[in-house]
Amino acid sequence: MTNTQANTRIPDARPKPSGAAPPRPAPRASARDRGVRLLATLFLAPTIVGIVVFTVVPIVGSVVLSLFHWNVIDDPSFAGAANYREVFTDSTVLVSFGNTLVFMVLAVALQLLIALTLALAVNGRMPVWLRSVFRSAFFFPLVLSAASISVVMKYLFNQDFGVVNWLLGLVGIAPVPWLTSENAAMATVILVYVWQQFGFSFLLFVGGLNNIPREIHEAASLDGATGLRKHLNVTLPLLSPTLLVASVVGIINALQVFEQPYVLTNGGPGDATRTVVMVIYESAFEQLRFGTASAVGVLLFVLIMAVTAVQFRLSRRFVHYQ
């Protein structure tokens, strides 16, 4: 055998094991899995269709309509940004935005304060049946119509024959122009709104307080935290996620307030209680300026989205999750 033949190696014909097994094909969905997916799609379809038809389409339609002049009778005519220029130069619209922002700040702050205070009180030591009575009583105004409540409150706060002024007269206080004075009118609208709306925040806070472990409160008590100090340092940080939800929902609802100022004061005296949604209603259904009304609605939508985005941005610093 020569050196060349000796150094020549015969290749091994046996298959070499590979380092990793080839990927297995994905299992095909069984008939049961396909049935579950189809059933889930059928259950979700009404909600998706409802959101598209009653939310997405109106939003897109409002944006498009804000670029036109239309009074329902004549054909729409393209206006471009004319409606937006008209909105920014209309003093009534600007005043309504200012009134709405003032209403939002005062109403939401008062609503959250009352709801949280009552939730802490109800969550204290009391019989279960009494706690249920308070929950039902505080939530009951929320299920009533805002317009019907406003009609009743309009009679109660009437300056001449209202029950509120009659009670004040019993203690020697002169009649208060609740609905005809600029400052008193806004305060009255806020009180009526908060009286009806605080029940929702109240239930949220009650649920949030029940989710806080009792051991944390006991540990805080052992460390010497009592009363207001314990609520500020222990309860509020743990309740911050619930507070975020309540504030977001409360601000969105407050920016869209309509029934209370419309029924109680009709936006008066003057424009003292006129809100953005009232301007949208008057522009569209009283003046037949649907393009202008749509432009105001688009600006209100942008304002709501901006305020909500700021809230969620700030929540990264002030909201604490367990």
VOTOR-390663 format. One line per field, with one value per residue (C-alpha): residue number from 1; residue in one letter; x, y, z. Coordinates in pm, 1 decimal. Each point is the difference from the previous one (the first is absolute). Layout:
residues N
num <- (NUM ...)
residuo <- (A ...)
east <- (X ...)
north <- (Y ...)
up <- (Z ...)
***
This chain:
residues 322
num <- (1 2 3 4 5 6 7 8 9 10 11 12 13 14 15 16 17 18 19 20 21 22 23 24 25 26 27 28 29 30 31 32 33 34 35 36 37 38 39 40 41 42 43 44 45 46 47 48 49 50 51 52 53 54 55 56 57 58 59 60 61 62 63 64 65 66 67 68 69 70 71 72 73 74 75 76 77 78 79 80 81 82 83 84 85 86 87 88 89 90 91 92 93 94 95 96 97 98 99 100 101 102 103 104 105 106 107 108 109 110 111 112 113 114 115 116 117 118 119 120 121 122 123 124 125 126 127 128 129 130 131 132 133 134 135 136 137 138 139 140 141 142 143 144 145 146 147 148 149 150 151 152 153 154 155 156 157 158 159 160 161 162 163 164 165 166 167 168 169 170 171 172 173 174 175 176 177 178 179 180 181 182 183 184 185 186 187 188 189 190 191 192 193 194 195 196 197 198 199 200 201 202 203 204 205 206 207 208 209 210 211 212 213 214 215 216 217 218 219 220 221 222 223 224 225 226 227 228 229 230 231 232 233 234 235 236 237 238 239 240 241 242 243 244 245 246 247 248 249 250 251 252 253 254 255 256 257 258 259 260 261 262 263 264 265 266 267 268 269 270 271 272 273 274 275 276 277 278 279 280 281 282 283 284 285 286 287 288 289 290 291 292 293 294 295 296 297 298 299 300 301 302 303 304 305 306 307 308 309 310 311 312 313 314 315 316 317 318 319 320 321 322)
residuo <- (M T N T Q A N T R I P D A R P K P S G A A P P R P A P R A S A R D R G V R L L A T L F L A P T I V G I V V F T V V P I V G S V V L S L F H W N V I D D P S F A G A A N Y R E V F T D S T V L V S F G N T L V F M V L A V A L Q L L I A L T L A L A V N G R M P V W L R S V F R S A F F F P L V L S A A S I S V V M K Y L F N Q D F G V V N W L L G L V G I A P V P W L T S E N A A M A T V I L V Y V W Q Q F G F S F L L F V G G L N N I P R E I H E A A S L D G A T G L R K H L N V T L P L L S P T L L V A S V V G I I N A L Q V F E Q P Y V L T N G G P G D A T R T V V M V I Y E S A F E Q L R F G T A S A V G V L L F V L I M A V T A V Q F R L S R R F V H Y Q)
east <- (0.0 140.6 8.8 -268.0 -229.9 75.6 -82.5 -319.5 -304.9 -312.5 -297.0 -240.5 -327.1 -194.2 -234.4 131.8 -236.0 -96.7 39.7 -369.3 -311.5 -187.9 -299.2 -322.3 -283.7 -257.1 -295.0 -308.2 -290.8 -255.8 -366.1 -63.1 255.0 -151.6 -341.1 120.5 155.1 -315.9 -211.3 228.6 -21.8 -379.2 -11.3 239.0 -161.5 -295.4 231.8 247.4 -278.7 -153.7 331.5 62.8 -353.7 -68.8 350.3 252.3 -236.7 -144.8 350.4 119.8 -325.7 37.3 354.9 -111.7 -311.5 207.5 156.0 -336.2 -281.6 -329.5 -342.3 -183.9 -215.9 264.8 277.7 326.5 263.8 369.9 127.8 346.1 118.3 -258.2 -206.7 303.6 91.6 -356.2 17.1 323.6 -142.7 -341.7 -8.5 -290.5 195.2 311.1 -204.2 -163.4 340.0 107.7 -320.4 42.4 356.6 -98.7 -293.6 225.0 256.8 -249.0 -251.2 251.7 196.3 -318.1 -132.9 316.0 31.9 -358.3 14.7 329.4 -112.4 -324.8 177.8 241.5 -291.1 -207.5 302.6 44.3 -156.2 -374.5 -255.4 0.0 -367.7 59.2 297.9 -221.1 -264.1 255.7 140.2 -344.3 -100.9 314.9 -15.8 -374.9 17.9 230.6 -270.9 -244.1 -27.7 217.6 -272.9 -268.6 228.2 81.2 -370.8 -58.3 309.3 -113.4 -308.2 195.7 246.6 -257.5 59.6 -368.0 -165.7 282.8 31.3 367.5 -67.8 -301.9 223.1 257.5 -274.2 -84.2 340.6 -14.2 204.3 -119.8 -99.1 299.3 -20.3 127.3 -81.9 4.5 338.3 312.6 206.4 -289.7 -126.6 328.8 22.3 -356.4 65.2 313.2 -186.6 -280.1 247.2 215.8 -305.2 -94.1 345.5 195.4 -164.8 210.0 327.5 -127.3 -46.5 343.6 163.1 -190.7 122.4 354.9 -0.3 -122.5 291.8 261.5 132.2 -93.8 351.7 137.8 -228.7 88.1 372.2 -46.8 -187.8 282.7 242.4 -205.4 -195.0 -353.1 -287.4 79.0 369.0 -76.0 -239.4 249.3 304.3 -159.6 -354.3 36.7 314.7 -161.9 -323.0 173.6 -94.0 -366.9 41.6 144.5 -299.5 -247.1 171.5 26.0 -366.5 -104.3 190.4 -130.6 -358.1 45.5 136.1 -317.7 -248.6 -324.6 -324.9 57.2 93.1 -251.0 -296.6 99.0 118.6 -6.7 357.9 -80.2 1.0 162.7 258.8 103.9 -88.1 11.0 209.2 160.4 -262.9 -271.9 171.9 12.5 -372.1 -98.2 218.0 -128.3 -367.9 -99.8 212.8 44.9 376.1 110.6 347.8 70.9 -149.2 221.0 308.2 -78.2 -55.1 336.8 174.0 -175.5 112.0 359.0 -24.3 -130.3 275.8 267.0 -118.9 -24.2 350.8 136.9 -171.8 153.8 337.6 -13.4 -121.8 349.4 122.3 -297.7 -174.4 136.5 -95.6 28.0)
north <- (0.0 333.7 310.0 162.0 -293.9 -9.4 367.4 -21.5 -31.0 -165.8 226.6 -138.6 -80.1 -18.7 295.8 243.1 102.6 365.8 234.9 97.0 -186.1 146.3 215.3 -184.9 129.8 202.3 -213.4 67.5 157.9 -254.4 35.1 88.1 284.6 138.4 -16.5 189.7 272.1 30.0 24.0 269.2 194.4 -19.8 128.8 288.3 94.4 199.9 205.1 63.9 93.9 229.1 176.5 46.3 117.0 218.1 124.6 -22.5 99.8 304.0 120.8 -25.4 153.8 294.4 66.5 -3.4 209.4 261.8 86.5 83.6 250.5 -189.2 99.9 -326.5 180.5 90.7 -218.2 5.3 241.9 -40.8 256.0 -127.0 145.9 280.3 -167.1 -28.3 366.3 93.2 -206.8 164.0 347.9 -64.4 140.9 -225.4 -312.8 120.2 83.9 -342.3 -170.9 207.9 -81.7 -368.9 -6.9 182.2 -237.1 -301.7 101.6 91.6 -277.6 -284.4 117.2 26.3 -329.3 -193.9 163.0 -80.6 -351.1 -84.1 142.0 -195.8 -316.1 20.9 54.7 -287.2 -229.6 50.0 -201.0 -26.5 -278.9 -162.7 82.7 369.0 3.1 -144.1 265.8 278.6 -150.8 -21.5 348.3 167.2 -183.2 49.4 354.9 -131.0 -226.1 290.2 225.2 308.8 208.3 -108.9 67.4 343.9 82.8 -86.4 192.1 302.7 22.8 -63.8 282.4 247.2 341.6 81.2 -326.3 -252.2 -228.7 87.6 372.1 -78.8 -202.0 279.0 246.8 -198.0 90.7 361.5 -23.4 206.3 -180.5 -94.8 37.8 -351.3 -7.0 367.6 112.0 -74.7 -139.1 -175.1 -154.1 -178.4 -116.4 -135.4 -187.2 -153.3 -106.5 -164.7 -177.1 -125.4 -117.1 -229.5 -113.6 -65.4 -341.8 -152.8 118.5 -107.8 -360.0 -0.3 117.0 -253.2 -278.2 132.5 24.2 -357.6 -116.3 149.0 -281.0 47.4 -103.1 322.9 212.8 -207.3 42.6 374.0 16.5 -184.3 256.6 277.3 121.3 101.0 198.9 247.0 -88.6 -365.3 92.4 237.7 -227.8 -342.8 7.4 260.3 -149.3 -344.3 153.5 201.4 -238.8 32.4 375.3 13.4 -183.6 216.4 322.5 -101.3 -96.9 304.2 246.1 -153.0 21.6 353.0 129.2 -129.1 145.0 113.1 -87.7 183.0 345.0 -28.0 -77.1 204.8 324.3 -47.8 122.6 321.1 245.5 128.4 -266.3 -70.1 -371.8 -65.9 -310.0 -136.5 -268.7 264.2 200.2 -313.0 -61.4 360.5 29.0 -323.9 -25.7 361.7 187.3 -288.3 62.6 -359.8 77.3 238.5 -241.9 -278.3 223.3 73.3 -372.2 -86.9 254.9 -142.2 -349.4 121.1 168.1 -318.7 -208.3 250.1 16.0 -378.8 -38.8 241.1 -198.7 -328.3 169.7 131.1 -336.9 -143.8 209.3 10.8 -336.5 -291.3 -358.2 -272.4)
up <- (0.0 -102.5 217.5 -214.9 48.3 371.5 48.0 -200.3 223.8 -112.3 79.4 255.9 -169.7 327.4 62.5 256.6 278.9 -25.8 291.5 19.1 -94.8 -295.1 104.6 18.5 -211.1 192.8 98.5 -201.0 185.5 94.4 -79.2 365.1 -6.5 -316.8 158.6 308.5 -216.4 -207.0 314.5 145.2 -325.7 4.2 358.2 -78.1 -330.0 143.5 221.6 -282.7 -240.7 261.5 64.1 -371.4 -82.9 303.4 86.4 -284.5 -281.5 187.0 90.1 -359.2 -122.4 240.4 -115.5 -364.5 68.8 183.9 -336.7 -159.1 32.6 32.9 125.7 -85.1 -257.8 -258.3 -133.6 197.6 -126.3 70.0 249.6 88.2 328.9 1.3 270.4 226.4 -58.3 90.0 318.6 117.3 -57.5 156.3 352.0 101.0 -91.7 182.5 311.3 -13.0 -3.9 298.4 187.8 -77.1 129.2 320.6 44.4 -57.4 261.1 272.8 -63.8 -25.3 304.4 209.9 -134.5 84.6 342.8 101.6 -144.2 171.4 335.1 -5.1 -115.8 293.4 236.7 -139.3 -4.7 375.4 273.9 -54.9 -49.0 -341.9 -60.4 73.2 -235.7 -275.6 65.4 -38.5 -319.2 -158.2 115.0 -132.7 -333.4 -56.7 -152.2 -272.1 -146.2 -34.9 -302.9 23.9 -166.1 247.0 296.8 -139.7 -34.8 366.8 109.3 -199.7 218.8 318.9 -74.5 -130.5 156.5 63.7 102.6 25.5 299.8 51.8 44.0 218.4 234.6 2.7 84.1 312.4 142.0 -114.7 -322.1 -295.9 -321.3 -214.3 -381.5 -60.6 -371.9 -96.3 136.0 -202.1 287.0 173.3 -324.8 -73.1 361.8 -14.9 -323.5 153.1 315.7 -197.7 -227.5 287.4 196.4 -286.1 -112.0 320.1 48.8 -278.0 152.3 341.6 -115.9 -162.6 321.8 210.3 -226.4 9.3 379.3 28.6 -215.4 234.7 224.7 363.5 102.7 -147.6 216.4 304.7 -67.3 -42.5 330.2 173.5 -141.3 158.0 -304.9 93.4 -144.3 -274.9 -2.7 -74.7 -279.8 -162.4 24.1 -39.2 -134.5 -275.9 -160.2 -9.7 -128.0 -273.7 -288.5 94.5 35.9 -352.2 -147.5 191.1 -106.3 -367.3 -20.7 201.9 -219.3 -323.0 126.7 135.1 -331.3 -168.1 250.8 -161.3 178.9 328.5 -139.3 -283.9 225.8 305.4 -159.8 -378.2 2.5 185.2 144.4 -315.9 -87.4 359.0 -13.3 -372.2 -74.6 -314.6 -57.7 32.2 -275.2 -217.1 57.1 -68.1 -311.0 -149.9 93.5 59.7 -253.4 -250.9 -23.8 0.3 -131.7 286.9 251.8 -135.3 25.2 367.1 57.9 -154.8 221.9 306.7 -100.8 -32.2 340.4 163.9 -157.7 106.7 361.6 17.9 -144.4 261.6 275.1 -111.6 -39.5 356.6 124.9 -57.8 290.7 233.9 -45.4 204.5 -76.3 259.6)
***
